Amino acid sequence: MASASLASSSDMDSVAQRLLDPAAKEFDVALLDNVVAAAYDPTSPHRAGANKALMTLQESPDIWTKADAILERAQNPNSRFFGLQVLDDAIRTRWKIMPPEQKEGIKNYVVGKIISMSSDEQVMNREKVFVAKLNLTLVQILKQEWPHNWPSFIPDLVGSSKTSEVLCENNMQILKLLSEEVFDFSRDQMVTEKVKMMKESLNNEFAQIYHLCEFILEHSQRPSLLRVTLQTLQRFLTWIPLGFIFQTQLIDV
């Protein structure tokens, strides 16, 4: 089906141009699905051309503005991952020059998507890999925006965690990723001053995170949530001030 659709075009360059056509009323997600299907099909005669077309799309400075359409309407799972990839690229390379309303739009979209998917256990089980990739996208945004432009992030996350165990489990994954990014992987990717600011914020807000972990360990019977909570706590305990530990019941536990 994908090959048949693509064979009607003179070449893949024209397909890429059709997808990038500024005069088009809306982005042709179905055509993108066909290109992605050909790119991932080792038997497709259009595979090399499809990969070239995807590279052309990725190099377009405005392709990230189509990410929401791709994520919402794509039928091919690999198309959705492509949509997230172009969004990640924009966050890493274009964030500082984006207008505030575009930044806010991306932030709200990613947060809303994570909350809607991670609040439903069936969706989470089916879309675990995709949600994990969305979590990484959120962390990329946090590295740009938190704490200076998003001071409420930790309180918001802690508050929402008490509304649903499924949502809480994914929130723990986000906290674990954030700690890893700031304390383990930050040397090469962020300037020292930014890392210092994020570390100070995590230190200052650790009490909220710890009390959430304590709440979960005391009240939850969900094995997967208890496991990720302990993993997150372990990650944070490698750098929090030692004095804080002795002010809690953690030693007794």
C-alpha positions as CSV (number, residue, x, y, z in Angstrom):
1,M,0.0,0.0,0.0
2,A,2.8,2.5,1.0
3,S,4.8,1.6,-2.1
4,A,1.8,2.0,-4.4
5,S,1.0,5.4,-3.0
6,L,4.5,6.5,-3.4
7,A,5.0,5.1,-6.9
8,S,2.5,7.6,-8.2
9,S,4.9,10.5,-7.3
10,S,7.7,11.2,-9.8
11,D,10.3,11.0,-7.0
12,M,10.7,11.3,-3.3
13,D,12.0,14.9,-3.6
14,S,8.5,15.9,-4.8
15,V,6.9,14.0,-1.9
16,A,9.0,16.0,0.5
17,Q,8.1,19.3,-1.2
18,R,4.4,18.3,-1.1
19,L,4.7,17.7,2.7
20,L,6.4,21.1,3.2
21,D,4.1,23.0,0.9
22,P,3.3,26.3,2.7
23,A,0.1,26.7,0.7
24,A,-1.3,23.4,1.9
25,K,-4.4,23.8,4.1
26,E,-3.1,21.1,6.5
27,F,-0.1,18.8,6.8
28,D,-0.6,15.5,4.9
29,V,-0.1,13.1,7.7
30,A,-1.3,10.1,5.6
31,L,1.4,10.8,3.0
32,L,4.0,11.0,5.8
33,D,2.8,7.6,7.1
34,N,3.4,6.2,3.6
35,V,6.9,7.7,3.4
36,V,7.8,6.4,6.9
37,A,6.4,2.9,6.0
38,A,8.6,2.8,2.9
39,A,11.6,4.0,4.9
40,Y,11.2,1.2,7.5
41,D,10.4,-1.5,4.9
42,P,13.6,-3.4,3.8
43,T,11.8,-4.8,0.8
44,S,10.4,-1.4,-0.5
45,P,12.0,-0.2,-3.8
46,H,11.4,3.4,-2.4
47,R,13.3,2.8,0.9
48,A,16.4,4.9,0.0
49,G,14.3,7.7,-1.4
50,A,12.0,7.7,1.6
51,N,14.9,8.0,4.0
52,K,16.2,10.9,1.9
53,A,12.7,12.6,2.0
54,L,12.6,12.2,5.8
55,M,16.1,13.8,6.1
56,T,14.8,16.7,4.0
57,L,11.8,17.1,6.3
58,Q,14.0,17.0,9.4
59,E,16.2,19.8,8.0
60,S,13.3,22.0,7.4
61,P,13.3,24.8,10.0
62,D,9.5,24.8,10.3
63,I,8.7,21.0,10.4
64,W,8.5,21.1,14.2
65,T,5.3,23.2,13.8
66,K,3.6,20.1,12.3
67,A,4.6,17.9,15.3
68,D,1.2,18.1,17.0
69,A,-0.6,17.1,13.8
70,I,1.8,14.2,13.3
71,L,1.4,13.0,16.9
72,E,-2.4,13.3,16.9
73,R,-3.2,11.9,13.4
74,A,-0.4,9.5,12.4
75,Q,-1.4,5.9,12.1
76,N,2.2,4.5,11.8
77,P,3.9,4.4,15.2
78,N,7.2,5.3,13.6
79,S,5.6,8.5,12.2
80,R,4.8,9.5,15.8
81,F,8.4,8.9,16.9
82,F,9.5,11.0,13.9
83,G,7.2,13.8,15.1
84,L,8.7,13.7,18.6
85,Q,12.2,13.7,17.1
86,V,11.6,16.9,15.2
87,L,10.1,18.4,18.3
88,D,13.1,17.4,20.4
89,D,15.4,18.9,17.7
90,A,13.5,22.2,17.9
91,I,13.7,22.3,21.7
92,R,17.4,21.7,21.7
93,T,18.4,24.1,18.8
94,R,15.6,26.7,18.5
95,W,14.1,27.2,21.9
96,K,16.0,30.4,22.8
97,I,14.8,32.2,19.6
98,M,11.2,31.0,19.8
99,P,8.5,33.5,20.8
100,P,7.1,33.0,24.3
101,E,3.7,31.9,23.0
102,Q,5.3,29.1,20.9
103,K,7.3,27.9,23.9
104,E,4.2,27.9,26.1
105,G,2.2,26.1,23.4
106,I,4.8,23.3,23.2
107,K,5.1,23.0,27.0
108,N,1.3,22.8,27.4
109,Y,0.9,20.3,24.6
110,V,3.6,18.0,25.9
111,V,2.4,18.2,29.5
112,G,-1.2,17.6,28.5
113,K,-0.3,14.7,26.3
114,I,1.7,13.0,29.1
115,I,-1.1,13.5,31.6
116,S,-3.8,12.2,29.3
117,M,-1.8,9.1,28.3
118,S,-0.4,8.3,31.8
119,S,-3.7,8.7,33.5
120,D,-5.2,5.7,31.7
121,E,-3.7,2.3,32.7
122,Q,-4.7,0.6,29.4
123,V,-3.1,3.4,27.3
124,M,0.0,3.3,29.5
125,N,0.4,-0.4,29.0
126,R,-0.1,-0.1,25.2
127,E,2.0,3.1,24.7
128,K,4.7,2.6,27.3
129,V,7.6,3.2,24.9
130,F,6.0,6.3,23.4
131,V,5.2,7.8,26.8
132,A,8.8,7.2,27.9
133,K,9.9,9.2,24.8
134,L,7.5,12.0,25.7
135,N,9.0,12.1,29.2
136,L,12.4,12.7,27.7
137,T,10.9,15.5,25.6
138,L,9.5,17.1,28.8
139,V,12.9,16.8,30.4
140,Q,14.4,18.6,27.4
141,I,11.9,21.4,28.0
142,L,12.7,21.5,31.7
143,K,16.4,21.9,31.0
144,Q,15.5,25.1,29.1
145,E,12.8,26.5,31.3
146,W,13.1,25.2,34.9
147,P,13.3,26.7,37.4
148,H,13.4,30.3,36.2
149,N,10.4,30.2,33.9
150,W,8.6,27.3,35.4
151,P,8.9,27.5,39.2
152,S,5.7,25.6,39.9
153,F,6.8,22.4,38.1
154,I,7.8,20.4,41.2
155,P,4.7,21.5,43.3
156,D,2.4,20.8,40.3
157,L,3.9,17.4,39.7
158,V,3.7,16.4,43.4
159,G,0.1,17.6,43.6
160,S,-1.0,15.7,40.5
161,S,0.7,12.5,41.8
162,K,-1.8,12.1,44.5
163,T,-4.8,12.0,42.1
164,S,-3.9,8.7,40.4
165,E,-1.5,5.9,41.0
166,V,-0.9,5.3,37.3
167,L,-0.2,9.0,36.8
168,C,2.0,9.0,39.9
169,E,4.1,6.1,38.6
170,N,4.9,8.1,35.4
171,N,5.6,11.2,37.4
172,M,8.2,9.2,39.4
173,Q,9.8,8.3,36.1
174,I,10.0,12.0,35.2
175,L,11.6,12.9,38.5
176,K,14.1,10.1,38.1
177,L,15.0,11.3,34.5
178,L,15.3,14.9,35.8
179,S,17.7,13.8,38.5
180,E,19.8,11.8,36.1
181,E,19.9,14.7,33.6
182,V,20.9,17.3,36.1
183,F,23.4,15.2,38.2
184,D,24.7,12.5,36.0
185,F,24.6,13.6,32.3
186,S,24.7,17.4,32.6
187,R,28.5,18.0,32.2
188,D,28.6,18.1,28.5
189,Q,25.1,19.5,27.7
190,M,24.5,22.4,30.0
191,V,26.6,25.4,31.1
192,T,27.9,25.2,34.7
193,E,25.8,28.1,35.9
194,K,22.6,26.4,34.6
195,V,23.4,23.1,36.2
196,K,24.2,24.9,39.5
197,M,20.8,26.6,39.5
198,M,18.9,23.4,38.7
199,K,20.8,21.5,41.5
200,E,20.0,24.2,44.0
201,S,16.3,24.1,43.0
202,L,16.2,20.3,43.4
203,N,17.8,20.6,46.8
204,N,15.4,23.3,47.9
205,E,12.4,21.3,46.7
206,F,13.6,17.9,47.7
207,A,11.4,17.9,50.9
208,Q,8.3,17.9,48.7
209,I,9.7,15.1,46.6
210,Y,10.7,13.1,49.7
211,H,7.3,13.5,51.3
212,L,5.6,12.3,48.1
213,C,7.9,9.2,48.2
214,E,7.0,8.6,51.8
215,F,3.3,9.0,51.1
216,I,3.5,6.4,48.3
217,L,5.6,3.9,50.4
218,E,3.1,4.2,53.2
219,H,-0.2,4.0,51.2
220,S,0.4,2.2,47.9
221,Q,0.0,-1.5,47.3
222,R,1.0,-1.2,43.6
223,P,4.2,-3.1,43.1
224,S,5.4,-1.2,40.0
225,L,4.8,2.2,41.7
226,L,6.6,1.1,44.8
227,R,9.5,-0.1,42.7
228,V,9.9,3.1,40.7
229,T,9.5,5.2,43.8
230,L,12.4,3.4,45.5
231,Q,14.5,3.8,42.4
232,T,13.7,7.5,42.3
233,L,14.5,7.9,46.0
234,Q,17.8,6.0,45.5
235,R,18.7,8.3,42.7
236,F,18.0,11.4,44.8
237,L,19.8,10.1,47.9
238,T,23.1,10.2,46.0
239,W,23.2,14.0,46.2
240,I,20.7,15.4,48.7
241,P,22.2,17.0,51.9
242,L,23.0,14.3,54.4
243,G,21.4,16.3,57.2
244,F,18.0,16.0,55.6
245,I,18.0,12.2,55.8
246,F,18.4,12.3,59.6
247,Q,15.4,14.6,59.9
248,T,13.1,12.0,58.3
249,Q,12.0,8.5,59.1
250,L,14.1,7.1,56.3
251,I,16.7,5.7,58.6
252,D,14.0,3.7,60.5
253,V,12.7,2.4,57.1
